[in-house]
Amino acid sequence: MQMIVDSLRHKGKIFKKMQEISPKELRIRNRIKIYKATDIRGYFWAIFAVSQKSRILMKDVHKFEEIYAKLTLYCEHNFKHKILFIDAPLCSKAQKAFKEAGWKIQ
């Protein structure tokens, strides 16, 4: 979590509250870290951190959209911003699909 906070702070984003939500709470089996954060202005942020070796493809875009839908139902509100931290290479079609869906990729 410290790496995520530091990289966002470097870009000028400061959060008053950040809570980790385990994948088991959302009933998913993926190895992903999910955070719900509130910034100073009161906007909610959904932050996903993924660490994998294989390339992220178009099927993963749909998977992350489903996880995001489960997160909004679990937290009972929508998020203003969606950020995805990835270590893996990203397919160009998947990158375009993430941008169209409103994700920010870091």
N, CA and C atoms as an extended XYZ file, in Angstrom:
318
Properties=species:S:1:pos:R:3:atomname:S:1:resname:S:1:resid:I:1 pbc="F F F"
N         0.820       -1.178        0.000 N   MET     1
C         0.000        0.000        0.000 CA  MET     1
C         0.869        1.249        0.000 C   MET     1
N         2.007        1.195        0.633 N   GLN     2
C         2.888        2.364        0.718 CA  GLN     2
C         3.366        2.805       -0.664 C   GLN     2
N         3.640        1.845       -1.544 N   MET     3
C         4.080        2.179       -2.896 CA  MET     3
C         2.984        2.944       -3.646 C   MET     3
N         1.747        2.519       -3.481 N   ILE     4
C         0.625        3.172       -4.148 CA  ILE     4
C         0.433        4.580       -3.618 C   ILE     4
N         0.480        4.730       -2.316 N   VAL     5
C         0.309        6.048       -1.706 CA  VAL     5
C         1.427        6.989       -2.129 C   VAL     5
N         2.656        6.490       -2.157 N   ASP     6
C         3.783        7.333       -2.551 CA  ASP     6
C         3.687        7.775       -4.004 C   ASP     6
N         3.310        6.861       -4.896 N   SER     7
C         3.225        7.246       -6.306 CA  SER     7
C         2.089        8.224       -6.552 C   SER     7
N         0.986        8.079       -5.846 N   LEU     8
C        -0.115        9.032       -6.009 CA  LEU     8
C         0.202       10.373       -5.349 C   LEU     8
N         0.910       10.339       -4.233 N   ARG     9
C         1.304       11.589       -3.577 CA  ARG     9
C         2.274       12.372       -4.455 C   ARG     9
N         3.124       11.650       -5.162 N   HIS    10
C         4.070       12.294       -6.071 CA  HIS    10
C         3.313       13.054       -7.172 C   HIS    10
N         2.137       12.557       -7.549 N   LYS    11
C         1.323       13.210       -8.577 CA  LYS    11
C         0.343       14.226       -8.002 C   LYS    11
N         0.393       14.450       -6.695 N   GLY    12
C        -0.432       15.478       -6.082 CA  GLY    12
C        -1.745       14.988       -5.507 C   GLY    12
N        -1.952       13.695       -5.400 N   LYS    13
C        -3.186       13.134       -4.847 CA  LYS    13
C        -2.941       12.737       -3.396 C   LYS    13
N        -3.716       13.330       -2.502 N   ILE    14
C        -3.577       13.035       -1.078 CA  ILE    14
C        -4.920       12.499       -0.575 C   ILE    14
N        -4.856       11.420        0.198 N   PHE    15
C        -6.061       10.772        0.695 CA  PHE    15
C        -6.171       10.944        2.204 C   PHE    15
N        -7.424       11.155        2.673 N   LYS    16
C        -7.615       11.193        4.110 CA  LYS    16
C        -7.887        9.810        4.666 C   LYS    16
N        -8.434        8.929        3.846 N   LYS    17
C        -8.761        7.592        4.318 CA  LYS    17
C        -8.518        6.597        3.194 C   LYS    17
N        -7.900        5.476        3.529 N   MET    18
C        -7.650        4.421        2.547 CA  MET    18
C        -7.866        3.077        3.234 C   MET    18
N        -8.735        2.265        2.663 N   GLN    19
C        -9.101        0.995        3.268 CA  GLN    19
C        -8.902       -0.123        2.259 C   GLN    19
N        -8.265       -1.201        2.693 N   GLU    20
C        -8.082       -2.350        1.802 CA  GLU    20
C        -9.285       -3.273        1.918 C   GLU    20
N        -9.747       -3.734        0.784 N   ILE    21
C       -10.864       -4.672        0.733 CA  ILE    21
C       -10.321       -5.984        0.181 C   ILE    21
N       -10.504       -7.048        0.927 N   SER    22
C        -9.954       -8.327        0.484 CA  SER    22
C       -10.831       -8.920       -0.614 C   SER    22
N       -10.221       -9.665       -1.526 N   PRO    23
C       -11.005      -10.293       -2.594 CA  PRO    23
C       -12.048      -11.286       -2.069 C   PRO    23
N       -11.792      -11.866       -0.907 N   LYS    24
C       -12.759      -12.802       -0.340 CA  LYS    24
C       -14.057      -12.105        0.044 C   LYS    24
N       -13.975      -10.849        0.440 N   GLU    25
C       -15.183      -10.110        0.786 CA  GLU    25
C       -16.064       -9.901       -0.443 C   GLU    25
N       -15.448       -9.787       -1.612 N   LEU    26
C       -16.194       -9.613       -2.856 CA  LEU    26
C       -16.513      -10.946       -3.523 C   LEU    26
N       -16.043      -12.034       -2.926 N   ARG    27
C       -16.226      -13.395       -3.423 CA  ARG    27
C       -15.612      -13.596       -4.804 C   ARG    27
N       -14.364      -13.154       -4.921 N   ILE    28
C       -13.600      -13.405       -6.138 CA  ILE    28
C       -12.335      -14.148       -5.758 C   ILE    28
N       -11.741      -14.833       -6.718 N   ARG    29
C       -10.571      -15.654       -6.424 CA  ARG    29
C        -9.292      -15.069       -6.992 C   ARG    29
N        -9.362      -13.911       -7.577 N   ASN    30
C        -8.189      -13.319       -8.211 CA  ASN    30
C        -7.179      -12.849       -7.174 C   ASN    30
N        -5.927      -12.842       -7.578 N   ARG    31
C        -4.864      -12.330       -6.721 CA  ARG    31
C        -4.698      -10.854       -7.054 C   ARG    31
N        -5.454      -10.041       -6.369 N   ILE    32
C        -5.500       -8.617       -6.631 CA  ILE    32
C        -5.673       -7.888       -5.301 C   ILE    32
N        -5.101       -6.719       -5.225 N   LYS    33
C        -5.291       -5.891       -4.040 CA  LYS    33
C        -6.246       -4.769       -4.418 C   LYS    33
N        -7.270       -4.603       -3.619 N   ILE    34
C        -8.308       -3.608       -3.896 CA  ILE    34
C        -8.349       -2.628       -2.735 C   ILE    34
N        -8.346       -1.345       -3.068 N   TYR    35
C        -8.396       -0.299       -2.055 CA  TYR    35
C        -9.540        0.649       -2.356 C   TYR    35
N       -10.189        1.096       -1.291 N   LYS    36
C       -11.201        2.135       -1.387 CA  LYS    36
C       -10.623        3.343       -0.663 C   LYS    36
N       -10.526        4.461       -1.361 N   ALA    37
C        -9.886        5.637       -0.785 CA  ALA    37
C       -10.802        6.857       -0.916 C   ALA    37
N       -10.619        7.796        0.004 N   THR    38
C       -11.337        9.067       -0.035 CA  THR    38
C       -10.300       10.177       -0.031 C   THR    38
N       -10.388       11.068       -1.012 N   ASP    39
C        -9.422       12.158       -1.069 CA  ASP    39
C        -9.899       13.348       -0.244 C   ASP    39
N        -9.136       14.419       -0.268 N   ILE    40
C        -9.416       15.586        0.567 CA  ILE    40
C       -10.742       16.246        0.187 C   ILE    40
N       -11.086       16.216       -1.088 N   ARG    41
C       -12.329       16.829       -1.557 CA  ARG    41
C       -13.560       15.983       -1.262 C   ARG    41
N       -13.359       14.741       -0.839 N   GLY    42
C       -14.471       13.857       -0.514 CA  GLY    42
C       -14.858       12.911       -1.635 C   GLY    42
N       -14.070       12.859       -2.712 N   TYR    43
C       -14.342       11.947       -3.809 CA  TYR    43
C       -13.826       10.558       -3.466 C   TYR    43
N       -14.540        9.549       -3.933 N   PHE    44
C       -14.150        8.169       -3.697 CA  PHE    44
C       -13.333        7.650       -4.875 C   PHE    44
N       -12.304        6.868       -4.566 N   TRP    45
C       -11.393        6.296       -5.551 CA  TRP    45
C       -11.388        4.781       -5.384 C   TRP    45
N       -11.433        4.066       -6.491 N   ALA    46
C       -11.245        2.615       -6.500 CA  ALA    46
C        -9.857        2.360       -7.066 C   ALA    46
N        -9.012        1.733       -6.269 N   ILE    47
C        -7.633        1.489       -6.675 CA  ILE    47
C        -7.395       -0.017       -6.694 C   ILE    47
N        -6.987       -0.528       -7.853 N   PHE    48
C        -6.683       -1.941       -8.023 CA  PHE    48
C        -5.188       -2.068       -8.261 C   PHE    48
N        -4.537       -2.983       -7.549 N   ALA    49
C        -3.113       -3.254       -7.741 CA  ALA    49
C        -2.954       -4.713       -8.156 C   ALA    49
N        -2.380       -4.916       -9.347 N   VAL    50
C        -2.233       -6.253       -9.908 CA  VAL    50
C        -0.753       -6.507      -10.162 C   VAL    50
N        -0.281       -7.642       -9.701 N   SER    51
C         1.093       -8.033       -9.952 CA  SER    51
C         1.063       -9.427      -10.559 C   SER    51
N         1.366       -9.496      -11.844 N   GLN    52
C         1.401      -10.777      -12.534 CA  GLN    52
C         2.470      -10.733      -13.604 C   GLN    52
N         2.875      -11.902      -14.057 N   LYS    53
C         3.935      -11.983      -15.058 CA  LYS    53
C         3.376      -12.014      -16.473 C   LYS    53
N         2.183      -12.553      -16.636 N   SER    54
C         1.626      -12.672      -17.979 CA  SER    54
C         1.012      -11.348      -18.433 C   SER    54
N         0.865      -11.205      -19.699 N   ARG    55
C         0.348       -9.983      -20.310 CA  ARG    55
C        -1.144       -9.801      -19.988 C   ARG    55
N        -1.560       -8.573      -19.819 N   ILE    56
C        -2.967       -8.265      -19.564 CA  ILE    56
C        -3.666       -8.082      -20.906 C   ILE    56
N        -4.717       -8.869      -21.125 N   LEU    57
C        -5.403       -8.921      -22.412 CA  LEU    57
C        -6.824       -8.359      -22.291 C   LEU    57
N        -7.562       -8.417      -23.383 N   MET    58
C        -8.931       -7.898      -23.414 CA  MET    58
C        -9.848       -8.638      -22.445 C   MET    58
N        -9.641       -9.933      -22.255 N   LYS    59
C       -10.494      -10.675      -21.316 CA  LYS    59
C       -10.310      -10.156      -19.899 C   LYS    59
N        -9.129       -9.646      -19.591 N   ASP    60
C        -8.880       -9.092      -18.269 CA  ASP    60
C        -9.624       -7.767      -18.069 C   ASP    60
N        -9.849       -7.033      -19.142 N   VAL    61
C       -10.615       -5.789      -19.043 CA  VAL    61
C       -12.020       -6.103      -18.551 C   VAL    61
N       -12.627       -7.128      -19.124 N   HIS    62
C       -13.971       -7.522      -18.704 CA  HIS    62
C       -13.967       -8.033      -17.261 C   HIS    62
N       -12.899       -8.740      -16.905 N   LYS    63
C       -12.793       -9.262      -15.543 CA  LYS    63
C       -12.712       -8.117      -14.527 C   LYS    63
N       -11.913       -7.082      -14.840 N   PHE    64
C       -11.785       -5.955      -13.918 CA  PHE    64
C       -13.072       -5.133      -13.855 C   PHE    64
N       -13.802       -5.057      -14.948 N   GLU    65
C       -15.088       -4.364      -14.930 CA  GLU    65
C       -16.084       -5.104      -14.041 C   GLU    65
N       -16.064       -6.441      -14.067 N   GLU    66
C       -16.940       -7.222      -13.198 CA  GLU    66
C       -16.557       -7.044      -11.733 C   GLU    66
N       -15.260       -7.021      -11.455 N   ILE    67
C       -14.805       -6.803      -10.079 CA  ILE    67
C       -15.215       -5.416       -9.610 C   ILE    67
N       -15.095       -4.431      -10.489 N   TYR    68
C       -15.506       -3.066      -10.140 CA  TYR    68
C       -17.004       -3.007       -9.852 C   TYR    68
N       -17.809       -3.722      -10.626 N   ALA    69
C       -19.254       -3.748      -10.385 CA  ALA    69
C       -19.568       -4.373       -9.030 C   ALA    69
N       -18.849       -5.438       -8.678 N   LYS    70
C       -19.039       -6.055       -7.362 CA  LYS    70
C       -18.609       -5.114       -6.245 C   LYS    70
N       -17.554       -4.341       -6.490 N   LEU    71
C       -17.070       -3.392       -5.487 CA  LEU    71
C       -18.094       -2.284       -5.247 C   LEU    71
N       -18.721       -1.786       -6.305 N   THR    72
C       -19.729       -0.735       -6.126 CA  THR    72
C       -20.941       -1.266       -5.363 C   THR    72
N       -21.314       -2.512       -5.605 N   LEU    73
C       -22.426       -3.089       -4.844 CA  LEU    73
C       -22.041       -3.326       -3.391 C   LEU    73
N       -20.807       -3.750       -3.168 N   TYR    74
C       -20.340       -4.023       -1.806 CA  TYR    74
C       -20.252       -2.734       -0.983 C   TYR    74
N       -19.733       -1.663       -1.597 N   CYS    75
C       -19.566       -0.398       -0.885 CA  CYS    75
C       -20.822        0.477       -0.939 C   CYS    75
N       -21.781        0.106       -1.772 N   GLU    76
C       -23.053        0.796       -1.928 CA  GLU    76
C       -22.907        2.230       -2.416 C   GLU    76
N       -21.926        2.495       -3.239 N   HIS    77
C       -21.789        3.790       -3.906 CA  HIS    77
C       -20.861        3.651       -5.097 C   HIS    77
N       -20.950        4.621       -6.011 N   ASN    78
C       -20.071        4.637       -7.176 CA  ASN    78
C       -18.796        5.386       -6.829 C   ASN    78
N       -17.780        5.184       -7.638 N   PHE    79
C       -16.493        5.822       -7.432 CA  PHE    79
C       -16.266        6.871       -8.506 C   PHE    79
N       -15.688        7.983       -8.127 N   LYS    80
C       -15.399        9.052       -9.088 CA  LYS    80
C       -14.221        8.674       -9.980 C   LYS    80
N       -13.203        8.020       -9.400 N   HIS    81
C       -11.989        7.675      -10.135 CA  HIS    81
C       -11.701        6.182       -9.984 C   HIS    81
N       -11.161        5.579      -11.057 N   LYS    82
C       -10.739        4.179      -11.047 CA  LYS    82
C        -9.290        4.143      -11.525 C   LYS    82
N        -8.415        3.587      -10.695 N   ILE    83
C        -6.998        3.509      -11.038 CA  ILE    83
C        -6.563        2.050      -11.002 C   ILE    83
N        -5.712        1.696      -11.956 N   LEU    84
C        -5.181        0.340      -12.047 CA  LEU    84
C        -3.665        0.411      -12.041 C   LEU    84
N        -3.041       -0.179      -11.023 N   PHE    85
C        -1.582       -0.296      -10.950 CA  PHE    85
C        -1.217       -1.694      -11.434 C   PHE    85
N        -0.389       -1.771      -12.471 N   ILE    86
C         0.000       -3.076      -12.997 CA  ILE    86
C         1.514       -3.149      -13.153 C   ILE    86
N         2.038       -4.363      -12.997 N   ASP    87
C         3.460       -4.634      -13.221 CA  ASP    87
C         3.670       -5.369      -14.536 C   ASP    87
N         2.606       -5.909      -15.092 N   ALA    88
C         2.698       -6.752      -16.291 CA  ALA    88
C         2.638       -5.913      -17.559 C   ALA    88
N         3.100       -6.458      -18.666 N   PRO    89
C         2.917       -5.761      -19.949 CA  PRO    89
C         1.436       -5.696      -20.293 C   PRO    89
N         1.074       -4.689      -21.068 N   LEU    90
C        -0.325       -4.435      -21.373 CA  LEU    90
C        -0.548       -4.481      -22.879 C   LEU    90
N        -1.524       -5.231      -23.301 N   CYS    91
C        -1.896       -5.315      -24.710 CA  CYS    91
C        -2.445       -3.956      -25.158 C   CYS    91
N        -2.157       -3.562      -26.392 N   SER    92
C        -2.584       -2.243      -26.873 CA  SER    92
C        -4.106       -2.139      -26.965 C   SER    92
N        -4.773       -3.226      -27.345 N   LYS    93
C        -6.243       -3.212      -27.387 CA  LYS    93
C        -6.827       -3.112      -25.987 C   LYS    93
N        -6.204       -3.790      -25.043 N   ALA    94
C        -6.667       -3.726      -23.657 CA  ALA    94
C        -6.457       -2.327      -23.092 C   ALA    94
N        -5.343       -1.712      -23.437 N   GLN    95
C        -5.078       -0.355      -22.960 CA  GLN    95
C        -6.139        0.615      -23.494 C   GLN    95
N        -6.494        0.469      -24.740 N   LYS    96
C        -7.522        1.319      -25.338 CA  LYS    96
C        -8.879        1.081      -24.669 C   LYS    96
N        -9.198       -0.179      -24.382 N   ALA    97
C       -10.471       -0.515      -23.731 CA  ALA    97
C       -10.524        0.025      -22.305 C   ALA    97
N        -9.382       -0.027      -21.583 N   PHE    98
C        -9.345        0.542      -20.236 CA  PHE    98
C        -9.586        2.046      -20.284 C   PHE    98
N        -8.973        2.735      -21.221 N   LYS    99
C        -9.151        4.186      -21.350 CA  LYS    99
C       -10.605        4.536      -21.664 C   LYS    99
N       -11.235        3.754      -22.550 N   GLU   100
C       -12.636        4.014      -22.905 CA  GLU   100
C       -13.568        3.753      -21.734 C   GLU   100
N       -13.200        2.820      -20.855 N   ALA   101
C       -14.028        2.500      -19.707 CA  ALA   101
C       -13.798        3.461      -18.540 C   ALA   101
N       -12.836        4.380      -18.672 N   GLY   102
C       -12.606        5.371      -17.635 CA  GLY   102
C       -11.536        5.017      -16.628 C   GLY   102
N       -10.720        4.029      -16.917 N   TRP   103
C        -9.646        3.635      -16.018 CA  TRP   103
C        -8.412        4.488      -16.269 C   TRP   103
N        -7.681        4.746      -15.206 N   LYS   104
C        -6.350        5.376      -15.328 CA  LYS   104
C        -5.333        4.295      -15.019 C   LYS   104
N        -4.367        4.129      -15.910 N   ILE   105
C        -3.384        3.049      -15.774 CA  ILE   105
C        -2.064        3.635      -15.321 C   ILE   105
N        -1.469        3.005      -14.329 N   GLN   106
C        -0.187        3.456      -13.801 CA  GLN   106
C         0.780        2.292      -13.798 C   GLN   106
